[in-house]
Amino acid sequence: MQRKTIAIVGFGDLGERLCGVLPPAHWRCVGLRRSANAVPAGVESVSVDLRDAHSLRVLERLQPDALVVALSPADRSAAGYQAGFAEAMAGIIAGLGEHRPSRAFFVSSTRVYSEARGVWIDESSPTADDDPHVMAILRAEQRFLEAVDTGIVLRAGGLYGQGPGPLLKRVAAGKLSPTEPLRYGNRIHRDDVAGFMAAALAGTLTLDARVINLVDDAPAALQEMEAWLCAQLGVPYEPPGPTPASETVAHKRIGNARLHASGYVLQYPDYRTGYGAVLHRWMAHSEREDGLDLH
């Protein structure tokens, strides 16, 4: 069997995890990023500048059977989002030339939704079209879907699973959320993002939708998560009192019916299983290093 080629633009942790579960006998993995040497063994590296459309012409030469695009803002300004998402995607599409992969994914974000009061939403819910940061992401999604007929946008929730992460570090340091109001969070373990794409590439999923939310089964209030993490860490749960209504932070609960309809089975369906695995690995590592250091 001839190996297929997958090109991962914006190669990083997700790309590394995906390449780690793709059978090397079936897939040639090529990581495209600014630092071509920062890839693991078994991954071919190509140095590209996402601000330079000419350097992305390497995609046309590679003729990848599959494409994964994982972008990030150039900086936190609206212009940085425009450059990092909308303009970068335009360069990627131009870089493909006339070639189109048989399967393509753009890892986007659930940030695009406008809901702010904790209501349940899905892929058909309104987006925050008045936010210039969100609009840059949506322009990238639109360009991707219009240019690549086989493309699927994966709107991922809060990614975790790479070391302890900011939430776990914050809880371990005693920096807890106020008791009220409740603020829901939507998360997905990084292994499930990679696992979903790997299953799709293996042809084991039914993919009828072009936009899919990648979130776990259980949006949870931050207060609930923090209390559980405190118990797991053996530290006191002593949150501050309620926050004034004028300081309430936007939040939402995101449904994943399309994810389940595809046939994918989550490895970590809720924060307890996901953070349980994170804690197990991190604490085992920290014990080898003579002490748990989450700070």
Secondary structure, DSSP 8 states (H G I E B T S, - for coil): ---EEEEEET-SHHHHHHHHHS-TTTEEEEEEESSTT-S-TT-EEEE--TT-GGGGGHHHHH--SEEEEE---SSSSHHHHIIIIIIHHHHHHHHHTT---SEEEEEEEGGGB---EEEEE-TTS-B-TT-HHHHHHHHHHHHHHHH-TTEEEEEE-EEE-SSSHHHHHHHHTT----SSS--EE-EEEHHHHHHHHHHHHTT-S----SEEEE--S--EEHHHHHHHHHHHHT----------GGG---EEEE--HHHHHTT---SS-SHHHHHHHHHHHHHHHHHHTTS----
